[in-house]
Amino acid sequence: MSAAGGTKAIVAALTANLAIAVSKFAAFVFSGSSSMLAEGVHSLADSGNQGLLLLGGKKAKKEASEQHPFGYGRERYIYGFLVSIVLFTIGGVFALYEGYEKIKHPHEIEHWYWPVGVLVFAIIAEIFSFRTAIRESNEVRGSLSWGQFIRRAKAPELPVVLLEDLGALVGLVLALGGVGLALLTGNGVWDGVGTLCIGVLLVVIAVILAAETKSLLLGESADDGERERIRAALVDGTAITSVIHMRTLHLGPEELLVAAKVGVRHNDRAQDVAEAIDAAETRVREAVPIARVIYLEPDILRETAG
């Protein structure tokens, strides 16, 4: 995934969420709507999350050191995981608590035009942000479905922003529904119900994000297509006759480690084997450009009599 595409989506989401957060808190002050308070905290948490993603992208660019010889590419995964925790605690749990309190102690919404006007504005702003995330994602997801893209993406930024924006849009609709029902019925309990629904939504999204980023933190291999291209590039049919076994690992979204034991003929000279290894590394990097760290071990493939 292009880091530039992810950054563009993050900046668009951050700009929208900051403006929306201010408007939601203003609506809460004038109307007393708990949905507005929950949505304001939600937008504030989202803004912080986008700040975390930008910080992670910056830290990931640090040069490798003796203590961290494979670089800092996984910083992006760490900050992506932090986003899921923030979304769960500050966003989801707070909304659940606020919804429970509003159902327990309901009161009428004052100055209804504030929450309704802010929610309409927020929906329009989130649509622009969501559209940016979709456009940037379409450039890299290829033929994958949206579900497959979320599960398989090695860069966390676009899936995080996509799910955040989707959650924000659905949450705004829920908030608008809760406020609308509270105004129509004169019963503030509906405002609390809308807030509870927002909390459940945020918790579900946070759990999905946590599961995906946890997998990336543990270390994921190259995808099936990349592994096949690497295997094909390693074997030249002359000096390197086979791949005995191979392991791949993402050191970051755009950096792949390849370690393989390759089969060579028993009568090849050491110089010929060394040149074949160098040529194989070049072919692998041409086939899969993100394969930047490559370790190849030559071995004589011994066939067992059957």
C-alpha positions in Angstrom: 0.0 0.0 0.0 1.2 3.5 -0.8 2.0 5.4 2.4 1.0 8.6 0.7 -2.5 7.3 0.1 -2.9 6.3 3.7 -1.6 9.7 4.9 -4.0 11.5 2.6 -7.0 9.6 4.0 -5.8 10.2 7.6 -5.5 13.9 7.1 -8.9 14.1 5.4 -10.4 12.2 8.4 -8.6 14.3 11.0 -9.7 17.6 9.4 -13.3 16.4 9.3 -13.4 15.0 12.8 -11.9 18.1 14.5 -14.6 20.3 12.9 -17.3 17.8 13.8 -16.1 17.4 17.4 -16.3 21.1 18.0 -19.8 21.3 16.6 -21.1 18.3 18.5 -19.8 19.6 21.9 -21.5 23.0 21.1 -24.7 21.1 20.3 -24.5 19.2 23.6 -24.0 22.4 25.6 -27.1 24.0 24.1 -29.4 20.9 23.9 -28.3 18.6 26.7 -28.4 15.6 24.3 -26.4 12.6 25.6 -26.2 11.4 22.0 -24.4 14.6 21.1 -22.0 14.2 24.1 -21.2 10.6 23.1 -20.8 11.6 19.5 -18.5 14.5 20.5 -16.3 12.2 22.5 -16.4 9.7 19.6 -15.1 12.4 17.1 -12.5 13.6 19.6 -11.3 10.0 20.0 -11.2 9.6 16.3 -9.1 12.8 16.0 -6.7 11.4 18.5 -6.6 8.1 16.7 -5.7 9.8 13.4 -2.9 11.7 15.3 -1.6 8.3 16.5 -1.6 6.9 13.0 0.4 9.9 11.7 2.8 9.6 14.6 3.3 5.9 13.9 4.0 6.6 10.2 6.6 9.2 11.2 8.3 6.9 13.7 8.4 4.0 11.2 10.7 6.0 9.0 13.6 5.9 11.5 16.7 4.2 10.2 17.6 0.8 11.4 20.0 0.6 14.3 22.2 -2.0 16.0 19.5 -2.6 18.6 16.8 -2.7 15.9 18.6 -4.1 12.9 15.4 -4.6 10.9 14.2 -1.1 11.3 11.0 0.4 12.8 8.4 -0.5 10.2 6.2 -2.2 12.8 5.7 1.1 14.6 2.7 1.5 12.3 1.2 -1.7 13.6 1.7 -0.7 17.2 0.0 2.6 16.7 -2.8 0.9 14.8 -3.3 -1.4 17.8 -3.4 1.6 20.1 -6.1 3.1 18.0 -8.3 0.1 18.6 -7.8 0.4 22.4 -8.6 4.2 22.4 -11.7 3.5 20.2 -12.9 0.8 22.6 -12.3 2.6 25.9 -12.8 6.4 25.2 -15.4 5.9 22.4 -17.3 2.7 23.1 -17.3 2.3 26.8 -18.0 6.0 27.4 -21.0 5.9 25.1 -22.3 2.8 26.8 -22.0 4.5 30.2 -23.6 7.7 29.0 -26.5 5.8 27.3 -27.2 3.9 30.5 -27.2 7.1 32.6 -29.5 8.8 30.1 -32.0 5.9 30.1 -31.9 5.8 33.9 -32.3 9.6 34.2 -33.9 10.9 31.0 -34.7 14.5 30.3 -36.1 16.4 27.3 -33.8 17.7 24.6 -33.7 21.5 24.5 -33.1 23.7 21.4 -33.6 20.7 19.1 -32.3 22.6 16.1 -28.7 22.4 17.5 -28.3 18.6 17.6 -30.3 18.1 14.3 -28.3 20.8 12.5 -24.9 19.5 13.8 -25.8 15.9 12.9 -26.7 16.8 9.3 -23.4 18.8 9.0 -21.4 16.0 10.5 -23.0 13.4 8.1 -22.0 15.6 5.1 -18.4 16.0 6.5 -18.0 12.3 7.2 -19.3 11.4 3.7 -16.4 13.5 2.2 -13.9 11.8 4.5 -15.3 8.4 3.8 -15.2 9.0 0.1 -11.5 9.9 0.3 -10.7 6.7 2.2 -12.7 4.6 -0.3 -10.9 6.3 -3.3 -7.5 5.7 -1.8 -8.3 2.1 -0.9 -9.6 1.4 -4.4 -6.2 2.2 -5.8 -4.6 -0.7 -3.8 -7.2 -3.3 -3.1 -7.4 -4.6 -6.7 -10.0 -7.4 -7.0 -10.3 -8.0 -3.3 -13.7 -7.5 -1.7 -13.9 -4.9 1.1 -13.9 -7.7 3.7 -10.8 -9.3 2.2 -9.1 -5.9 2.0 -9.7 -5.2 5.7 -8.4 -8.7 6.7 -5.4 -8.9 4.3 -4.1 -5.3 4.2 -0.5 -5.2 5.6 -0.7 -1.4 6.1 -3.1 -0.6 8.9 -3.9 3.0 8.0 -6.5 2.7 5.3 -8.5 -0.2 7.0 -8.5 1.8 10.3 -9.7 5.0 8.6 -12.3 3.0 6.6 -13.8 1.4 9.7 -13.6 4.6 11.7 -15.4 6.6 9.0 -18.0 3.8 8.5 -18.6 3.7 12.2 -18.9 7.4 12.4 -21.5 7.5 9.6 -23.6 4.8 11.2 -23.2 6.3 14.6 -24.4 9.7 13.3 -27.5 8.0 11.8 -28.1 6.3 15.1 -27.7 9.6 17.0 -30.1 11.3 14.6 -32.6 8.5 15.1 -32.3 8.7 18.9 -32.6 12.5 18.9 -35.5 12.4 16.4 -37.5 9.8 18.4 -36.8 11.7 21.6 -38.2 14.9 20.0 -41.2 13.1 18.5 -42.2 11.3 21.6 -41.1 13.8 24.2 -39.3 10.9 25.9 -35.5 11.4 26.5 -35.0 7.7 26.9 -34.8 7.4 23.1 -31.7 9.7 23.2 -30.1 7.2 25.7 -31.0 4.3 23.5 -29.3 5.9 20.5 -26.3 6.5 22.7 -26.2 2.8 23.7 -26.4 1.7 20.1 -23.4 4.0 19.3 -21.4 2.4 22.1 -22.1 -1.1 20.9 -21.1 -0.1 17.4 -17.8 1.4 18.5 -17.0 -1.6 20.7 -17.6 -4.0 17.7 -15.4 -1.9 15.4 -12.7 -1.7 18.0 -12.6 -5.5 18.5 -12.3 -6.0 14.7 -9.4 -3.5 14.5 -7.7 -5.1 17.5 -7.9 -8.6 16.0 -6.5 -7.4 12.6 -3.6 -5.3 14.1 -2.8 -8.1 16.6 -2.2 -10.4 13.7 0.1 -7.9 12.0 2.0 -7.4 15.3 2.5 -11.1 15.7 4.0 -11.2 12.2 2.3 -12.1 8.9 3.9 -13.7 5.9 3.7 -12.5 2.3 0.4 -13.2 0.6 -0.1 -16.3 -1.6 0.7 -14.5 -4.9 3.9 -12.9 -3.6 5.1 -16.2 -2.2 4.6 -17.9 -5.5 6.4 -15.2 -7.4 9.3 -15.4 -4.9 9.6 -19.2 -5.3 9.5 -18.9 -9.1 12.2 -16.2 -9.0 14.5 -18.2 -6.8 14.7 -21.2 -9.2 16.7 -20.7 -12.4 16.7 -24.3 -13.4 20.5 -24.5 -13.7 22.4 -23.4 -10.7 19.4 -23.3 -8.3 17.3 -26.3 -8.9 14.7 -26.1 -6.2 13.4 -24.3 -3.0 13.7 -26.7 -0.1 11.8 -24.5 2.3 11.1 -20.8 2.6 9.8 -18.3 5.2 8.6 -14.8 4.7 7.8 -12.1 7.3 6.5 -8.5 7.0 9.0 -6.2 8.9 6.6 -3.4 8.0 3.8 -2.7 5.5 6.3 -2.1 2.7 9.3 -4.3 3.8 9.4 -8.0 3.5 12.0 -10.5 4.9 12.7 -13.6 2.8 14.7 -16.6 4.2 15.0 -19.7 2.1 17.1 -22.8 1.8 17.7 -23.5 -1.9 18.9 -26.7 -3.7 22.1 -26.6 -5.7 24.0 -29.4 -7.5 26.7 -31.3 -5.5 29.4 -30.6 -8.0 29.0 -26.8 -8.4 31.9 -24.6 -7.4 31.6 -22.2 -4.5 32.0 -19.2 -6.7 29.3 -20.4 -9.1 26.9 -20.9 -6.1 27.7 -17.5 -4.7 27.0 -15.9 -8.1 23.7 -17.9 -8.4 22.6 -16.7 -5.0 23.3 -13.0 -6.0 21.4 -13.5 -9.2 18.5 -15.1 -7.3 18.3 -12.1 -4.9 18.1 -9.8 -7.9 15.3 -11.7 -9.5 13.3 -11.8 -6.2 13.6 -8.1 -5.8 12.4 -7.6 -9.3 9.4 -9.9 -8.8 8.5 -8.6 -5.4 10.0 -5.1 -4.8 9.1 -5.0 -1.1 11.4 -8.1 -0.5 14.2 -5.9 0.8 15.9 -8.3 3.3 16.8 -11.7 1.7 18.8 -14.5 3.3 19.5 -17.6 1.1 21.2 -20.7 2.2 22.4 -23.2 -0.5 22.1 -26.9 0.2 22.4 -30.1 -1.7 18.9 -31.6 -2.1 19.1 -35.2 -1.1 16.5 -37.5 -2.5 15.6 -40.5 -0.4 15.0 -43.8 -2.0 11.4 -44.9 -2.0 
